[in-house]
């Protein structure tokens, strides 16, 4: 796996943990720093949050 691909995978995993409330404050700050660099990753976080909210509404 290329380093760029593994870095993206790590960030996506952090987004998942953020949505599930599993990140420490330091990890959240690091994630937000990464998200500020990429509109695509920010959009991914927004999508994950919306999907999580939708699932909870329909349980």
N, C-alpha and C positions, 0 to 999 in steps of 0.2 A: 504494500500500500504506500502510495507517495506521501510525503510529509504534509503536503497541502491538504490531501484527502483525509489524513488522520487528524489533522488540526481541525478541519471542518466537522469531522465525526465527534471529536471531543467537545466542540462548542455546542453541537446539537444535543449531546448527552447532558451538558450543563443546562441547556434550555429546558429539557425534559425534567431535570431535577428541580429547576427553578419553579416550573409550573406545579410540581408536586410538593413544593415547600421543603425540599431537602438540602438547600444550600445555606451555608453560614453567611453571615454579613460580608465577610471578606470575599467569599466566592461570588456573592451577588455583585459586589463592586467590580470585581474582575470581569464578570460576564457583561455588565453594562458598558464597561470600557471597550470590550470587543464589539458589542452591538452598535455602539456609536460609530464604529469604523465601517459598518456594512449595513446598508439599507435592506438588503436581502435577508440577512440574519435577523434584523429587527422585525421585518415582516413575518418571518418564521415564528418568532416569539409571539407576535400578535395572533397569528393563526392558531398556534397551540393553545393560547389562553381562550380564544373564542370557541374552539372545539371542546375544550374541557368544560367550559361554562354550558355549552349546548348539551353535552352529555349529561351533566348534572341536572339540567332542567327537564330532561326526558327520562329520567330514571323512575 
